[in-house]
């Protein structure tokens, strides 16, 4: 993993884009942190190539359409999660 400022990233963006193919590249800017993820890593490794995830998303969409949802405020979610 490597962490670089946005200024450094702008100066050498091609290098960091290439590095993101094989390692995590973290960008920092004004106290905020971002991760550079190539499209291949997002789709192939994380979510959309996983049949179980696709199935769960489709089931969730059906639940919403059928009204099988429970709404929570942010505070209620924090309480339920023990945060």
C-alpha distances in whole Angstrom, upper triangle without the diagonal:
4,7,10,14,16,18,15,14,18,19,16,16,17,14,11,13,13,9,9,11,9,6,5,6,7,11,13,17,20,18,17,13,13,10,11,12,14,18,18,15,17,20,20,17,18,21,24,24,25,29,29,27,29,32,31,31,34,36,34,36,39,39,39,41,44,43,41,39,39,38,36,36,32,34,35,32,31,34,33,30,31,29
4,7,10,13,14,12,11,15,15,13,13,15,12,9,12,13,9,9,12,11,8,6,5,6,9,11,14,17,16,15,12,12,10,11,13,15,19,19,17,18,22,22,20,20,24,26,27,28,32,32,29,31,35,33,33,36,38,36,37,41,41,40,43,45,44,43,41,40,39,37,37,33,35,37,33,32,35,35,31,32,30
4,7,10,12,10,10,13,14,13,13,15,13,10,13,14,12,11,15,14,11,8,6,4,6,7,11,14,13,12,9,9,9,10,13,16,19,21,18,19,23,24,22,21,24,27,28,29,33,33,30,32,35,34,33,36,38,36,37,41,40,39,42,45,44,42,40,39,38,36,35,31,33,35,32,30,33,34,30,31,28
4,7,8,6,6,10,11,10,11,13,12,9,12,14,12,12,16,16,13,11,8,6,5,6,9,12,12,12,10,10,10,11,14,17,20,22,20,21,24,25,24,24,26,29,30,31,35,35,32,34,37,36,34,38,40,38,38,42,42,41,43,46,45,44,41,41,39,37,36,32,34,37,34,32,36,36,33,33,30
4,5,5,6,9,10,11,11,14,14,11,14,17,15,15,19,19,16,14,10,8,6,5,6,9,10,10,9,10,12,12,16,18,21,24,22,22,26,27,26,25,28,30,32,33,37,37,34,35,38,37,35,39,41,38,39,43,42,41,43,46,45,44,41,41,39,37,35,32,34,36,33,32,35,36,33,34,31
4,5,5,6,9,10,9,13,13,11,13,16,15,15,18,20,17,15,11,10,6,6,6,9,11,10,10,10,11,11,15,17,20,22,21,21,25,27,26,25,27,29,31,33,36,36,33,34,38,36,34,37,40,37,37,41,41,39,42,45,44,43,40,40,38,36,35,32,34,36,34,32,36,37,34,35,32
4,5,5,6,9,10,13,14,12,14,17,17,17,20,22,20,18,14,13,9,9,8,11,13,14,13,14,15,15,18,20,23,25,24,25,28,30,29,29,31,32,34,36,39,40,37,38,41,40,38,41,43,41,41,45,45,43,45,48,47,47,44,44,42,40,38,35,37,40,37,36,40,40,37,38,35
4,5,5,6,8,11,11,9,12,15,14,15,18,19,17,16,12,11,9,10,10,13,15,15,14,14,14,14,17,19,22,24,23,24,27,28,27,28,30,32,33,35,39,39,36,37,41,40,38,41,43,41,42,45,46,44,46,49,48,48,45,45,43,41,40,36,39,41,38,37,40,41,38,39,36
4,5,5,5,9,9,7,9,12,12,12,15,17,15,14,10,10,7,9,10,14,15,14,13,12,12,10,14,15,18,20,20,20,24,25,24,24,27,28,30,32,35,36,33,34,38,37,35,38,40,38,38,42,43,41,43,46,46,45,42,42,41,39,38,35,37,39,36,35,39,39,36,38,35
4,6,5,9,10,9,11,14,14,14,18,19,18,17,13,13,10,12,12,15,17,16,15,14,15,13,16,17,20,22,22,22,25,27,27,27,29,30,32,34,37,38,35,36,39,39,36,39,42,40,40,43,44,42,44,47,47,46,44,44,42,41,39,36,39,41,38,38,41,42,39,40,37
4,6,9,9,10,12,14,14,16,19,20,19,18,15,15,13,14,14,17,19,19,18,17,17,15,19,19,22,24,24,25,28,29,29,29,32,33,34,36,40,41,38,39,42,42,40,42,45,43,43,47,47,46,48,51,50,50,47,47,46,44,43,40,42,44,42,41,44,45,42,43,40
4,6,6,7,9,10,11,13,15,17,16,16,13,14,12,14,16,19,21,20,18,17,16,14,16,16,20,21,21,23,25,26,26,27,29,30,31,34,37,38,36,37,40,40,38,41,43,42,42,46,46,45,47,50,49,49,47,47,45,44,43,40,42,44,41,40,44,44,41,42,39
4,5,5,6,9,10,10,13,15,15,14,11,12,11,14,15,18,20,18,16,14,14,11,13,13,16,18,18,19,22,23,23,24,26,27,28,31,34,35,32,33,37,36,34,37,40,38,38,42,43,41,43,46,46,46,43,44,42,41,40,37,40,42,39,38,42,42,39,40,38
4,5,5,6,9,10,11,14,14,15,12,15,14,17,18,22,23,22,19,17,15,12,14,13,15,17,17,19,21,22,22,24,26,27,27,30,33,35,32,33,37,37,35,37,40,39,39,42,43,42,44,47,47,47,45,45,44,43,43,40,42,44,41,40,44,44,41,42,40
4,6,5,6,9,10,12,12,13,11,13,13,16,18,22,23,22,19,17,15,12,14,13,17,17,17,20,22,22,22,24,26,27,28,30,34,35,33,34,37,37,36,38,41,40,40,44,44,43,45,48,48,48,45,46,45,44,43,40,43,44,41,40,44,43,40,42,39
4,5,5,6,9,10,10,10,7,10,10,13,15,19,20,18,15,13,11,9,11,11,14,16,15,17,20,20,20,21,23,25,25,28,31,32,30,31,34,34,33,35,38,37,37,41,41,40,42,45,45,44,42,42,41,40,39,36,39,40,37,36,40,40,36,38,35
4,6,5,7,10,10,10,8,11,11,15,17,21,21,19,16,14,11,8,9,8,11,12,13,14,17,17,18,19,21,22,23,25,29,30,27,28,32,32,30,33,36,34,34,38,39,38,40,43,43,42,40,41,40,39,39,36,39,40,37,36,40,39,36,38,36
4,5,6,8,9,11,10,13,14,18,20,24,25,22,19,17,14,11,11,9,12,13,13,15,18,17,17,19,22,23,23,25,29,30,28,29,33,33,32,34,37,36,36,40,41,40,42,45,45,44,42,43,42,42,41,39,41,42,39,39,42,41,38,40,38
4,5,6,6,8,7,11,13,16,19,23,23,21,17,15,12,10,10,10,14,13,13,15,18,18,17,18,22,23,23,25,29,30,28,29,33,32,31,34,37,36,36,40,41,40,42,45,45,44,42,42,41,40,40,37,40,41,37,37,40,39,36,38,36
4,5,5,6,6,9,11,15,18,21,21,19,15,12,9,6,7,7,10,11,9,12,15,15,14,15,18,20,20,22,26,27,24,26,29,29,28,31,33,32,33,36,37,36,38,41,41,40,38,38,38,37,37,34,36,37,34,33,37,36,33,35,33
4,6,8,9,13,15,19,21,25,25,22,19,16,12,9,8,6,10,9,8,11,13,12,12,14,17,18,18,20,24,25,23,24,28,28,27,30,32,32,32,36,37,36,38,41,41,40,38,39,39,38,38,36,38,39,35,35,39,37,34,36,35
4,7,9,13,16,19,22,26,25,23,19,17,13,11,10,10,13,11,10,13,15,14,13,15,18,20,19,21,25,26,24,26,29,29,29,31,34,33,34,37,38,38,40,42,43,41,40,40,40,39,39,36,39,40,36,35,39,37,34,36,34
4,6,10,13,16,20,23,22,20,16,14,11,10,9,10,14,13,11,13,16,15,13,15,19,21,20,22,26,26,24,26,29,29,28,32,34,33,34,37,37,37,40,42,42,40,38,39,38,37,37,34,36,37,34,33,36,35,32,33,31
4,6,10,13,16,20,19,16,13,11,7,7,8,10,13,13,11,12,16,16,14,14,17,20,20,21,25,25,23,25,28,28,27,30,32,31,32,35,35,35,38,40,40,38,36,36,35,34,34,31,33,34,30,29,33,32,29,30,28
4,7,10,13,17,16,14,10,9,6,5,8,10,14,15,12,14,17,18,16,16,20,22,23,24,28,28,25,27,31,30,28,32,34,32,33,37,37,36,39,41,41,39,37,37,36,35,34,31,33,34,31,30,33,33,30,31,29
4,7,10,13,12,10,7,6,5,6,9,12,16,17,15,15,19,20,18,18,20,23,24,25,29,29,26,28,31,30,28,32,34,32,33,36,36,35,38,40,39,38,36,35,34,32,31,28,30,32,29,27,31,31,28,29,26
4,7,10,10,8,6,5,6,7,11,14,17,19,17,17,21,22,21,20,22,25,26,28,31,31,28,30,33,31,30,33,35,33,34,37,37,36,38,41,40,39,36,36,34,33,31,28,30,32,29,28,32,32,29,30,27
4,7,7,6,5,6,9,11,14,17,20,22,20,20,24,25,24,23,25,27,29,30,34,33,30,32,35,33,32,35,37,34,35,39,38,37,39,42,41,40,37,36,34,32,30,27,29,31,29,27,31,32,29,29,26
4,6,5,6,8,11,13,16,19,22,24,23,22,26,28,26,25,27,29,31,33,36,35,32,34,37,35,33,36,38,35,36,39,39,37,40,42,41,40,37,37,34,32,30,27,29,32,29,28,31,32,30,30,27
4,6,8,11,15,16,20,23,25,28,26,25,29,31,30,28,30,32,34,35,38,38,34,36,39,37,35,38,40,37,37,41,40,38,41,43,41,41,38,37,34,32,29,26,28,31,29,27,31,32,30,30,26
4,7,10,14,16,19,23,25,28,25,24,28,30,28,26,28,31,33,34,37,36,33,35,37,35,33,37,38,35,36,39,38,37,40,42,40,39,36,35,32,30,27,24,25,28,26,24,28,29,26,26,23
4,7,10,13,16,20,22,24,22,21,24,27,25,23,25,27,30,30,33,32,29,31,34,31,30,33,34,32,32,36,35,33,36,39,37,36,33,32,30,27,25,22,24,26,24,23,26,27,25,25,22
4,7,10,13,17,19,21,19,18,21,23,22,20,22,24,27,27,31,30,27,29,31,29,28,31,33,30,31,35,34,33,35,38,36,36,32,32,30,28,26,23,25,27,24,23,26,27,24,25,22
4,7,9,13,15,17,15,14,18,20,18,17,19,21,23,24,28,27,24,26,29,27,25,29,31,28,29,33,32,31,34,36,35,34,31,31,29,28,27,23,26,28,25,24,27,28,25,26,23
4,6,10,12,14,12,11,15,17,15,14,17,19,21,22,25,25,22,24,27,26,24,28,29,27,28,32,32,31,33,36,35,34,32,32,30,29,28,25,28,29,26,25,29,29,25,27,25
4,7,10,12,10,10,14,15,14,14,17,18,20,21,25,25,23,24,27,26,25,28,30,28,29,33,33,32,34,37,37,36,33,34,32,32,31,28,31,32,29,29,32,32,29,30,28
4,6,8,6,7,10,12,11,11,13,15,16,18,21,22,19,21,24,23,22,25,27,26,26,30,31,30,32,35,35,34,32,32,32,31,31,28,31,32,29,29,32,31,28,30,28
4,5,5,7,9,10,11,11,14,14,15,18,21,22,20,20,24,24,22,25,28,27,27,31,32,31,33,36,36,35,33,34,34,34,34,31,34,35,32,32,35,34,31,34,32
4,5,5,6,8,10,10,11,11,12,15,18,20,17,18,21,22,20,22,25,24,24,28,29,28,30,33,33,33,31,33,32,32,33,31,34,34,31,32,35,34,31,34,32
4,5,5,6,7,9,11,11,10,13,17,19,17,17,21,21,20,22,25,25,25,28,30,29,31,34,34,34,32,34,34,34,35,33,36,36,32,33,36,35,32,35,33
4,6,5,5,7,9,10,11,13,16,18,16,17,20,20,19,22,24,24,25,28,29,29,31,33,34,32,31,32,32,32,33,30,33,34,30,30,33,32,29,32,30
4,6,6,5,7,8,9,11,15,16,13,14,18,18,16,19,21,21,21,24,25,25,27,30,30,29,28,29,29,29,29,27,30,31,27,28,31,29,27,29,28
4,6,6,6,5,6,9,12,14,12,12,15,16,15,17,20,19,20,23,24,24,26,28,29,28,27,29,29,30,31,29,32,32,28,30,33,31,28,31,30
4,6,7,7,5,8,11,13,12,13,16,17,16,19,21,21,22,25,26,27,28,30,31,30,29,31,32,32,33,32,34,34,30,32,34,32,30,33,32
4,6,8,7,8,12,13,12,13,16,17,17,19,21,21,23,25,26,27,29,31,32,30,29,30,31,31,32,30,33,32,28,29,32,30,27,30,29
4,7,8,8,11,12,9,11,15,14,14,17,19,18,20,23,23,24,26,28,28,27,25,27,27,27,28,26,29,29,25,26,28,26,24,27,26
4,6,6,9,9,6,8,11,11,10,13,15,15,16,19,20,20,22,24,25,24,23,24,25,25,27,25,28,28,24,25,28,26,23,27,26
4,5,8,9,7,6,10,11,10,12,15,15,15,18,20,20,21,24,25,24,23,25,26,27,29,27,31,30,26,28,31,28,26,30,29
4,6,9,8,8,11,13,12,14,16,17,18,20,22,23,24,26,28,26,26,28,29,30,32,31,34,33,29,31,33,31,29,32,32
4,5,5,6,9,10,11,13,14,16,17,19,20,22,23,25,26,24,24,26,27,28,30,29,32,31,27,29,31,28,26,30,30
4,5,5,6,9,10,11,12,14,15,17,18,20,21,23,24,23,23,25,27,28,31,30,33,31,28,30,32,29,27,31,31
4,5,5,6,9,10,11,12,14,15,16,18,20,21,22,20,20,23,24,26,28,28,30,28,25,27,29,26,24,28,28
4,5,5,6,9,10,10,12,14,15,16,18,20,21,19,19,21,22,23,25,25,27,26,23,25,27,24,22,26,26
4,5,5,6,9,10,11,13,14,16,17,19,20,19,19,21,23,24,27,26,29,28,25,27,29,26,25,29,29
4,5,5,6,9,10,11,12,14,16,17,18,17,17,20,22,24,27,27,30,28,25,27,29,26,25,29,29
4,5,5,6,9,10,10,12,14,15,16,14,14,17,19,20,23,23,26,24,21,24,25,22,21,25,26
4,5,5,6,9,10,11,12,14,15,14,14,16,18,20,22,22,25,23,21,23,25,22,22,26,26
4,5,5,6,9,10,11,12,14,13,14,17,19,22,24,25,28,26,23,26,28,25,25,29,29
4,5,5,6,9,10,10,12,11,12,15,17,20,23,24,26,24,22,25,26,23,23,27,28
4,5,5,6,9,10,10,9,9,12,14,16,19,20,23,21,18,22,23,20,20,24,25
4,5,5,6,9,10,10,10,14,15,18,20,21,25,23,21,24,26,23,23,27,27
4,5,5,6,9,8,10,14,16,19,22,24,26,24,22,26,27,24,25,29,30
4,5,5,6,5,7,10,13,16,19,21,23,21,19,23,24,21,22,26,27
4,5,5,6,6,10,11,14,17,19,22,20,18,22,23,21,22,26,26
4,5,8,9,13,14,18,20,22,25,23,22,26,27,25,26,29,30
4,6,8,12,14,18,21,23,26,23,22,26,27,24,26,29,30
4,6,9,11,14,18,20,22,20,19,23,24,21,23,27,28
4,7,10,13,17,19,21,18,18,21,22,19,21,24,25
4,7,10,13,16,18,15,14,18,18,16,18,21,22
4,7,10,13,14,11,11,15,15,13,15,18,19
4,7,10,12,9,9,13,14,12,15,17,18
4,6,8,6,6,10,10,10,12,14,14
4,5,5,6,9,10,11,12,14,13
4,5,5,6,9,10,11,12,11
4,5,5,6,9,10,10,9
4,5,5,6,9,10,10
4,5,5,6,8,8
4,6,5,6,5
4,5,5,6
4,6,8
4,6
4
